[in-house]
């Protein structure tokens, strides 16, 4: 047996120990002889205590103002650490075991924590702030409708939102109120083009072809058609010609998608609006 | 409360059911199997530590949605966390019953633990499927890859634990006079509780703290907590 008197008989007399009621306060806080175990009373109290802590943790993040806030991190971590060590000490009865087991477990735990902490410190990610690579590329996410759940295709090409039902994705740095031209204001505003099309620094839609440099590219799309006519036709009758890989784009786009999307928007645009849009797109060289 | 201490009766009928005298002498005074389990749990800390660290390092780095805030359901997961916590309670009661040689109680508590563990897995299946429907597949973004790897490995641990407990329950039901010994159940219990404490960490970091991470405007919520608190007093 161990020379340490505190751990004598840690193992062989488990059965006899279990007959001894350690008492609640002695079980949790006192020094109990090795091999003593709790019963329904002690474990029940602990289970209720752990459930209450879990409830408190949940209540902490119920107020919307506290969700994702950095000030809730400390209390949540402290509560979790309490829960963690309660389970280890009492449910795993490490409190009543040979010290060697503590050392083995804590060694693994500390190593694991050090690995985690080292990585987190290395990348400086205590806050989920996007780093240099991801920040300019991040795309807003719009929920898919519940009825799409049976159609896998719907997950790949989300059906465009009905007009006004979706929040307009705001590009970083873009301010529709301060648009450079009436055409640009329409692009990110009433005409909702920015929901589907990308223009650097203005919009980040992904469903339709990107429109950077469309003012010059448009002249080469359909032989014999001017850039202005091409753009106007693409807005009013998008199914006539759909841009794709043949135009140097990364994928083929579906003109019918825009046709159905714009069916709800076009009637609300005046001829002057269309002219402004065409002028704006032509200016993108 | 006192009815659990019905340990005298089995001792009369099956005196050799759980013979502590059969435990081998070891230089550490700890049975080899128990020591092995604790060494394994220590190493599993490293395993999950690495997976959790990987998740934390890639927090907020996804460039396409869905982001955590779009799909993480904290209330539902709080319930599943509670279920797993209660399974730890029923497990420790099973260990106590085994130690006291109460075979019937042992089987009852084991079945409770298996049901609760199965319930937790049910929640996870529901959650994973919901994520898939929302368009969050394993390869969708950094969030989904690290999330599914971490919680998937945890779910695999729970599933393995359920099989283990089913085996113990079947053995107990078939052979009431012999195994499983108190230590057999004890070691399974250690594994089960470990899976629970890993979930305590995951629940706090991935759900309560990380569950509100958003995409392009990540980090803006981090600073608003003080405003909310000062807002209460003004």
Interface residues (C-beta under 8 A of the other chain):
Chain A: X1 X2 X7 X10 X11 X12 X13 X14 X15 X18 X19 X21 X37 X38 X39 X40 X41 X43 X44 X46 X47 X50 X51 X54 X55 X57 X58 X60 X61 X63 X64 X65 X66 X67 X68 X69 X70 X71 X72 X73 X76 X77 X79 X80 X83 X84 X87 X88 X90 X91 X92 X97 X98 X100 X101 X104 X105 X106 X107 X108 X109 X111 X112 X113 X115 X116 X117 X118 X119 X120 X122 X123 X125 X127 X128 X129 X130 X131 X133 X134 X135 X137 X138 X139 X140 X141 X142 X143 X144 X149 X155 X158 X172
Chain B: X1 X4 X5 X7 X18 X20 X21 X23 X28 X29 X30 X31 X34 X35 X38 X39 X41 X42 X43 X44 X45 X46 X47 X48 X49 X50 X52 X53 X54 X56 X57 X59 X60 X61 X62 X63 X64 X65 X66 X67 X69 X70 X74 X75 X78 X81 X82 X85 X86 X88 X89 X91 X92 X93 X96 X99 X100 X101 X133 X134 X135 X182 X189 X190 X193 X194 X196 X197 X200 X201 X203 X204 X208 X209 X210 X211 X212 X213 X214 X215 X216 X218 X219 X221 X222 X223 X224 X225 X226 X227 X228 X229 X231
